[in-house]
């Protein structure tokens, strides 16, 4: 639903006795804003529906919907385990930076759910190479971002970072009633996004390889050196939880452990460009946005909750209007439905092969488990997929030792098929 830029009036109420929201929308504006929210969510039945709708809007806003002629290798061939992997540190995403790197755009076209930027955001890209049959971290020892070679096929993306958390499973696991910002920033790394390109992820359990790489000793040590931290615990959360019976982290217990589901108490939210249109419209209406916009952690969630509170406030104050009364009831139903859609995400941790998460927290002699080195992890993944045919690969044994041609399956094309409902 677009915002009409000409829909601007100059008269509004000021509520001197109300401290939270000084400016109140009049009845007509309240009706308009309620219809905007109700219209945004009314056609959504599941979390997947909302994520699909939001991803399509996001790609259109970023001019990626009609195709992006990326500079990376367009196809590759995998024949058994006769290939190697290169890992590149490619930079640090910044939400405020308008010009995006090519890998960021390709990242957007690969995954439907990406956490952009953030504190100590550190991005890596994994590629296939025919120059060796092992695994190499190309940037190890340097902070200079690399350009991905045009003759290498991208297998997946990794984003690491630090976040101030409210995560019940992690609090229980670490034995801390509250995770303090300094401890989190210095000792815990959040694998915010772990995404294989498709069909590599689907055909060869590529998500498991990307996950294993992300918690390797080499990436941890690179992160520690870059940011001056002492990370002893890696954690991530699955995209889905309560509505899915599996994730790419399952059956990786040797390296990655499931520690419980998060407590799901917040509704799914409206995203840009629709949210930004609302904020701009409210600002033109004379509404003070200082009580709605925030900085720091969980900014988007806090801002959306404040928008909901502001609309609820306007609806309640104007409840004597019969039209507003009907809209308020519909709004309450939509918010209740959103709450029921919210996922309880699975939380996973890795201690980098150590028996306990705090083994290296205060040790003077930093202990490293070799089984968590990149080479050992890559050999482990190859053995499970191509030799033992574990992780459900036995049903694919007909192509595991044959030439398999891979070409990228990008969301800009897949979402144009109305029957495609996969969210990754």
Steps between C-alpha positions, in 0.01 A plus 500: 500500500672825392509816705341792317755785531220757458309365797633761742299715737616760749254462785570246772438456869766553762461298818682691772410255775626191317875459533577225251334630183441874505351518150181312421371428150153626418221257414562503123874438539439230761267322257760528225783363715286213632400404146867508399602255773196277454550493123865406535436195716146391406607286201765316705414158643839356597849619585615371162240716323622811678867427438435433132304825461766701683786346302335582167448862611860517620639375167288751310616784723864400442446466123584131510157366407553520124839335505854577604785421263740384768872470425544153653538169319158401370531121523724218617523121500541283809618141457513319830732662750756606240490871572633752748359800684642848544381736773528876459453779749302745286432791731264654750150592393366838606127570500557871443712447190287544190741343253509126554777262400421236239522221758239679714258517208558134422453422869157667481408290197600179680328529836155622596603593852818703550614703798683793342790670669522532875772520763824331386327355196755285314413338166653197330430333166573133428579401141574183307842464341661240274855608591509275808279243670530630857384820670686829538428822684648748254487803732645338808738749657373811319212741560485611137176387330541286190325517168347169406675358191269501197594138420376358833145386571344628824391223737378708791512804728595543865434805720647518850444777748431602859161584647358585839271210564184401674515130430362261761668179372837677489451643848425154637790343310754752632347502848438875488170655597576796276747524213698817554603702192873499577511124548297436185710733286830361621430128539208396276475512122163492329482316167227733379461363150617163364367448149603255227423585141245275336501229372832429679325517836222265400697243298813471714390613848688822437339669800679257729836579339445876533399451865810294578729752333346789695598349837850395394808596698631706209194727470486539879869594515458746211204662676692519829801663337291744299291622792733433796256257662527164675209305353436171677142430387329499160125507467234522232125467465304317235277699266207284610426322823161394618345448155784297346626159607857541371778748430844500336662473844340165582731196525806720554512418873870420481565871443174692544249434778132586533429670834132589476240725342483873552204653678281646230325806644522767227290516184653495155544853373444728206818568301618761253400652266156501665630584846711790369198639313304499826776679690536765229123549493481536878782753496314709241196481725697666779548188713814504714693189394741510794269268692479258207853477360785341692869417483686202644403135502173364357427841346255374238300293751479784751400749233220280368366437849497876557309555176244246613473671839451839335223371274333322792517828692334694217232233453420496870479880524269517195287196594179705506515512119301195373734442204805509725335258741461244220858556379634464854335159533648390168840636603489299824424183302789562259747555784376184672549305176853640471580379848381152410724502190816573697759224489672348799841471342743220578822613663833319436847541648856393431791507746758455219562140604562580867316297763359810669413841363730681744811280458689785331338788681787570742763243401842653440587225254230513235402141419400403146328178398634389163178321410343844469755621244370570151677207334361247749149649476508488120618138502226414749233655276633328185508164674143536627362609158702310238625186681261413781202671331363613835258789567243346264742488206452130431192573293718722276774243445428489124657843445754529781787365290394642165537841341238731650463841339409781737339827394377756751134494601435867582197625689433775245403227255356240735254737669348583162356149512197532728530132600850550641462539875843405633652748744870463566 
